[in-house]
Amino acid sequence: MVELGGKSLVAGAILMAAAVLPTVAQAGTLTVYTALEEDEIADYVAAAKKDLPDIDLKVLRLSTGDLGARMLAEASNPQHDVIWGWAVTNMLDPRVMALVEPYAAKGSDVLPAAYKGADARWFAATGYMAAFCVNTELLKSKNLPVPTSWKDLTNPVYKGEVVMPNPVSSGTGYLQIAAILQSQGNEKGWQFLKTLDGNVAQYIKSGSKPCKSARSGEFAIGASLAFAAIKSVEEGFPVKMVIPTDGAGYELEASALMTSSKNKADAKRFLDWTLSPKAAALYTKYKEIVTIPGAPVAKAAVDAGLPADLQKVLYPMDFAKSATERDAILQTWQGSIGR
């Protein structure tokens, strides 16, 4: 469990998950559920401690799916005050939305409408987007062109050279599939995915692993995350980041206030902090999408070719549609493509 105001930081999802959480929050104690990565949490909590020294912040970190399962299991007696940095596609589950209440966090008024709920039940300070990690040396050695779109990846010359995340296990994989289906429509979208499958060597559990497989030269092209591509470029791998021109899907990491919170005053203070300039400056170390206006853009992202205006390259995802159709999409994918 990550403790703000304590003396130690114990990393690791297993240790966090095993921690005993308080049934009733005490004054100054805040229990937060999140799907953010462990290294992010450590950095953010260290900064928050300086601004909110009187709050004892206890953080439970689980993967997106496991976190949702836990919240639903606890729905009759929620054990947390705040949801922090959780996929909005999962947040929009009606069973989850029934557990949160409207709160217009300080700074949310300047967020673009796409990054917050119209009913003020959630807002997102960060997110992640799809991108290809292309091993330029491998493509050159095989005399293959650099792809610029999903459509390009269906070219038979790339057979066996493409790896993708499995949408059943990976949120990145699901956002890629959802964006393709939303942009092309179900009939054409599924036909396209089946054609693309002919070139895919593997579907990997992790969203970042396809990029790692490409940068190591195991495969030429990894459909992955933009941040994974940015880090690969920064670390000197022969990787080019390609944002697909025909549907760069993305996901938002949403936060919300639990209706059942016993410490709403501090919960609101913490949610306000997550939209503060200090938090925004930290986000760029870990995120390609920071929704807070004026947030600095990391030099590594600029050097890797991340556009200054992401709205021009992001597909306008319908997150409510992604949420309601998730189970059906994954069932269809498993039945027709999954391997």
C-alpha positions as CSV (number, residue, x, y, z in Angstrom):
1,M,0.0,0.0,0.0
2,V,1.2,3.5,-0.8
3,E,1.0,5.7,2.2
4,L,1.0,9.5,2.0
5,G,2.1,10.9,5.3
6,G,3.9,7.7,6.3
7,K,7.5,6.8,6.2
8,S,7.6,4.2,3.5
9,L,6.4,3.3,0.1
10,V,5.8,-0.4,-0.6
11,A,5.6,-1.0,-4.4
12,G,4.0,-3.9,-6.1
13,A,0.4,-4.7,-7.0
14,I,0.3,-7.9,-5.1
15,L,1.4,-6.2,-1.8
16,M,-1.0,-3.4,-2.4
17,A,-3.9,-5.7,-3.1
18,A,-3.2,-7.7,0.0
19,A,-3.2,-4.7,2.2
20,V,-6.1,-4.4,4.7
21,L,-8.2,-1.4,3.9
22,P,-10.1,0.5,6.6
23,T,-13.8,-0.1,6.6
24,V,-14.6,3.4,7.9
25,A,-12.3,6.2,6.8
26,Q,-11.0,8.4,9.6
27,A,-10.5,12.1,9.5
28,G,-7.4,12.8,7.3
29,T,-7.4,9.3,5.9
30,L,-8.2,8.7,2.3
31,T,-8.5,5.4,0.5
32,V,-8.0,5.5,-3.3
33,Y,-8.4,2.8,-5.9
34,T,-6.4,3.2,-9.1
35,A,-5.1,1.4,-12.2
36,L,-2.2,3.7,-12.7
37,E,1.3,2.1,-12.9
38,E,3.3,1.6,-9.7
39,D,6.2,3.9,-10.7
40,E,3.7,6.7,-11.5
41,I,1.9,6.3,-8.2
42,A,5.1,6.6,-6.3
43,D,6.1,9.8,-8.1
44,Y,2.6,11.4,-7.8
45,V,2.2,10.5,-4.1
46,A,5.6,12.0,-3.3
47,A,4.6,15.3,-4.9
48,A,1.1,15.3,-3.4
49,K,2.5,14.7,0.1
50,K,4.2,18.2,-0.1
51,D,0.9,19.9,-0.9
52,L,-1.4,17.8,1.2
53,P,0.7,16.9,4.2
54,D,-2.3,16.4,6.5
55,I,-3.9,13.6,4.4
56,D,-3.0,10.0,5.0
57,L,-3.4,8.6,1.4
58,K,-3.8,4.9,1.1
59,V,-3.7,3.6,-2.5
60,L,-4.8,0.2,-3.8
61,R,-3.4,-0.5,-7.2
62,L,-4.9,-3.2,-9.4
63,S,-5.1,-3.8,-13.2
64,T,-8.1,-2.2,-14.9
65,G,-10.2,-5.4,-15.0
66,D,-9.3,-6.6,-11.6
67,L,-10.1,-3.2,-10.1
68,G,-13.5,-3.2,-11.7
69,A,-14.3,-6.7,-10.4
70,R,-13.3,-5.6,-6.9
71,M,-15.4,-2.5,-6.9
72,L,-18.5,-4.4,-8.1
73,A,-17.9,-7.1,-5.4
74,E,-17.8,-4.3,-2.8
75,A,-20.7,-2.3,-4.3
76,S,-23.0,-2.8,-1.3
77,N,-20.2,-1.6,1.1
78,P,-17.5,0.4,-0.9
79,Q,-14.1,0.5,0.8
80,H,-12.7,3.5,-0.9
81,D,-13.3,7.3,-1.2
82,V,-11.9,8.0,-4.7
83,I,-11.4,6.3,-8.0
84,W,-8.2,7.7,-9.6
85,G,-6.8,7.1,-13.1
86,W,-9.1,4.3,-14.2
87,A,-10.1,3.6,-17.9
88,V,-13.2,5.7,-18.7
89,T,-14.5,2.8,-20.8
90,N,-14.7,0.8,-17.5
91,M,-15.8,3.8,-15.5
92,L,-18.9,4.2,-17.7
93,D,-20.3,0.8,-16.6
94,P,-23.7,1.8,-15.2
95,R,-23.0,-0.3,-12.1
96,V,-19.9,1.8,-11.4
97,M,-21.6,5.1,-12.3
98,A,-24.2,4.3,-9.7
99,L,-21.5,4.4,-7.0
100,V,-20.1,7.9,-7.8
101,E,-21.5,11.4,-7.4
102,P,-21.0,14.6,-9.3
103,Y,-18.1,16.7,-8.3
104,A,-16.6,19.6,-10.4
105,A,-13.0,19.4,-9.3
106,K,-11.0,22.6,-9.3
107,G,-9.6,23.0,-12.7
108,S,-12.1,20.8,-14.5
109,D,-13.9,23.8,-15.8
110,V,-11.1,24.4,-18.4
111,L,-10.9,20.8,-19.5
112,P,-12.3,20.2,-23.0
113,A,-15.8,18.6,-23.0
114,A,-14.4,15.3,-24.3
115,Y,-12.3,14.8,-21.2
116,K,-15.1,15.0,-18.6
117,G,-18.6,13.7,-18.0
118,A,-21.4,16.0,-18.9
119,D,-22.9,15.2,-15.5
120,A,-19.6,15.9,-13.6
121,R,-19.4,12.4,-12.4
122,W,-15.9,11.9,-13.8
123,F,-13.0,13.7,-15.3
124,A,-9.7,12.6,-16.9
125,A,-6.4,14.3,-16.5
126,T,-4.5,11.8,-18.5
127,G,-4.8,9.1,-21.2
128,Y,-3.0,6.9,-23.6
129,M,-3.2,6.3,-27.4
130,A,-2.4,3.8,-30.0
131,A,0.7,4.0,-32.1
132,F,2.9,1.7,-34.1
133,C,6.5,0.9,-33.0
134,V,8.3,0.3,-36.3
135,N,11.8,-1.1,-36.4
136,T,13.3,0.9,-39.2
137,E,16.5,-1.2,-39.5
138,L,14.5,-4.4,-39.8
139,L,12.2,-2.9,-42.5
140,K,15.2,-1.6,-44.4
141,S,17.0,-5.0,-44.3
142,K,13.8,-6.6,-45.7
143,N,13.2,-3.8,-48.2
144,L,9.8,-3.1,-46.7
145,P,8.1,0.4,-46.6
146,V,7.2,2.1,-43.3
147,P,3.5,1.8,-42.8
148,T,1.4,4.9,-42.0
149,S,-2.0,3.4,-41.4
150,W,-3.9,0.4,-40.2
151,K,-4.8,-0.2,-43.8
152,D,-1.1,-0.4,-44.7
153,L,-0.7,-3.3,-42.2
154,T,-3.0,-5.5,-44.3
155,N,-0.5,-5.4,-47.1
156,P,0.7,-9.0,-47.7
157,V,4.3,-7.9,-47.6
158,Y,3.9,-7.5,-43.8
159,K,2.8,-11.1,-43.2
160,G,4.3,-12.4,-40.0
161,E,5.9,-9.0,-39.2
162,V,3.1,-7.5,-37.1
163,V,2.3,-8.1,-33.4
164,M,-0.6,-6.7,-31.5
165,P,-2.0,-6.7,-27.9
166,N,-4.7,-9.2,-27.1
167,P,-7.9,-7.1,-26.6
168,V,-9.2,-9.5,-24.0
169,S,-6.3,-9.0,-21.6
170,S,-5.1,-5.6,-22.7
171,G,-6.9,-2.2,-22.5
172,T,-4.6,-1.0,-25.3
173,G,-5.6,-3.9,-27.4
174,Y,-9.3,-3.2,-26.8
175,L,-9.0,0.5,-27.7
176,Q,-7.3,-0.4,-30.9
177,I,-10.1,-2.8,-31.9
178,A,-12.9,-0.4,-30.7
179,A,-11.5,2.5,-32.7
180,I,-11.3,0.4,-35.9
181,L,-14.9,-0.8,-35.4
182,Q,-16.2,2.7,-34.7
183,S,-14.4,4.3,-37.6
184,Q,-15.3,1.6,-40.2
185,G,-18.6,0.3,-38.8
186,N,-19.2,-3.2,-37.6
187,E,-19.5,-5.1,-40.9
188,K,-16.5,-3.5,-42.6
189,G,-14.6,-3.3,-39.3
190,W,-14.8,-7.0,-38.6
191,Q,-13.9,-7.9,-42.2
192,F,-10.9,-5.6,-41.9
193,L,-9.8,-7.1,-38.6
194,K,-10.0,-10.6,-40.1
195,T,-7.9,-9.5,-43.1
196,L,-5.4,-7.8,-40.7
197,D,-5.2,-11.0,-38.7
198,G,-3.6,-12.7,-41.7
199,N,-0.5,-10.6,-41.1
200,V,-0.4,-10.8,-37.3
201,A,2.2,-13.2,-35.9
202,Q,1.1,-12.9,-32.3
203,Y,-1.4,-11.3,-30.0
204,I,0.4,-10.4,-26.8
205,K,-1.1,-10.0,-23.4
206,S,0.5,-6.6,-22.7
207,G,-0.1,-3.3,-24.4
208,S,3.5,-2.3,-24.3
209,K,5.1,-5.7,-25.2
210,P,4.4,-5.4,-28.9
211,C,6.6,-2.3,-29.0
212,K,9.3,-4.1,-27.0
213,S,9.2,-7.0,-29.5
214,A,9.6,-4.6,-32.4
215,R,12.5,-2.6,-30.9
216,S,14.4,-5.9,-30.1
217,G,14.1,-6.9,-33.7
218,E,11.9,-9.9,-33.0
219,F,9.2,-8.4,-35.3
220,A,9.2,-5.4,-37.5
221,I,6.0,-3.7,-36.4
222,G,4.3,-3.6,-32.9
223,A,0.9,-2.1,-32.6
224,S,1.2,-0.6,-29.2
225,L,1.1,2.7,-27.1
226,A,2.5,6.0,-28.2
227,F,4.3,6.3,-24.8
228,A,6.1,2.9,-25.4
229,A,7.3,4.2,-28.8
230,I,8.4,7.5,-27.3
231,K,10.5,5.8,-24.6
232,S,12.0,3.4,-27.2
233,V,13.1,6.3,-29.4
234,E,14.4,8.1,-26.3
235,E,16.4,5.1,-25.3
236,G,18.1,4.8,-28.7
237,F,16.4,1.8,-30.2
238,P,15.9,1.9,-34.0
239,V,12.2,2.6,-33.7
240,K,10.0,5.1,-35.4
241,M,6.7,6.1,-33.9
242,V,3.9,6.0,-36.4
243,I,0.4,7.3,-35.4
244,P,-2.0,5.6,-37.8
245,T,-3.7,8.1,-40.0
246,D,-7.0,6.1,-40.2
247,G,-7.9,5.7,-36.5
248,A,-5.6,6.4,-33.6
249,G,-7.8,5.1,-30.8
250,Y,-7.2,6.3,-27.3
251,E,-8.3,5.8,-23.7
252,L,-8.8,8.2,-20.9
253,E,-7.9,7.6,-17.3
254,A,-10.8,8.9,-15.3
255,S,-11.2,9.9,-11.7
256,A,-14.3,10.2,-9.6
257,L,-15.7,10.8,-6.1
258,M,-17.5,7.9,-4.3
259,T,-20.9,8.7,-3.0
260,S,-20.1,6.5,0.0
261,S,-17.0,8.4,1.0
262,K,-16.7,9.1,4.7
263,N,-14.1,11.8,4.1
264,K,-15.5,13.9,1.2
265,A,-13.7,17.1,2.2
266,D,-10.2,15.5,1.7
267,A,-11.4,13.4,-1.2
268,K,-12.3,16.6,-3.0
269,R,-9.0,18.2,-2.1
270,F,-7.1,15.3,-3.5
271,L,-9.2,15.3,-6.7
272,D,-8.5,19.0,-7.0
273,W,-4.7,18.3,-6.7
274,T,-4.8,15.8,-9.5
275,L,-5.6,18.7,-11.9
276,S,-3.1,21.1,-10.4
277,P,-0.1,22.5,-12.3
278,K,2.3,20.4,-10.2
279,A,0.5,17.2,-11.1
280,A,0.3,18.2,-14.8
281,A,4.1,18.7,-14.9
282,L,4.6,15.2,-13.6
283,Y,2.1,13.5,-15.9
284,T,4.3,14.2,-19.0
285,K,6.9,11.8,-17.6
286,Y,4.5,8.9,-18.0
287,K,1.7,10.0,-20.4
288,E,1.4,10.9,-24.0
289,I,-2.0,12.5,-23.4
290,V,-2.3,15.2,-20.7
291,T,-5.7,16.9,-20.9
292,I,-4.9,19.9,-18.7
293,P,-4.5,23.0,-20.9
294,G,-1.0,24.5,-20.7
295,A,0.6,21.3,-19.5
296,P,4.2,21.1,-20.7
297,V,5.1,18.6,-23.5
298,A,8.0,16.3,-22.7
299,K,11.0,16.8,-25.0
300,A,11.2,13.1,-25.6
301,A,7.6,13.2,-27.0
302,V,8.4,16.1,-29.3
303,D,11.6,14.4,-30.5
304,A,9.7,11.2,-31.2
305,G,7.2,13.1,-33.4
306,L,4.2,13.4,-31.1
307,P,2.0,16.1,-32.6
308,A,1.4,19.3,-30.6
309,D,-2.3,19.1,-31.3
310,L,-3.4,15.5,-30.5
311,Q,-7.0,16.3,-31.5
312,K,-6.0,16.3,-35.1
313,V,-4.8,12.7,-34.9
314,L,-7.0,11.0,-32.3
315,Y,-10.1,9.2,-33.5
316,P,-13.1,10.8,-31.6
317,M,-13.9,7.7,-29.5
318,D,-17.4,7.1,-28.3
319,F,-16.5,5.9,-24.9
320,A,-20.1,5.1,-23.9
321,K,-20.4,2.9,-27.0
322,S,-17.0,1.2,-26.2
323,A,-18.3,0.5,-22.7
324,T,-21.7,-0.9,-23.6
325,E,-20.4,-3.0,-26.5
326,R,-17.2,-4.3,-24.8
327,D,-18.5,-7.7,-23.8
328,A,-20.0,-8.4,-27.2
329,I,-16.9,-7.2,-29.1
330,L,-14.6,-9.3,-27.0
331,Q,-16.8,-12.4,-27.4
332,T,-16.9,-11.9,-31.2
333,W,-13.1,-11.3,-31.3
334,Q,-12.5,-14.5,-29.4
335,G,-14.8,-16.5,-31.6
336,S,-13.6,-15.3,-34.9
337,I,-9.9,-14.2,-34.4
338,G,-8.7,-15.0,-30.9
339,R,-5.6,-17.2,-30.7
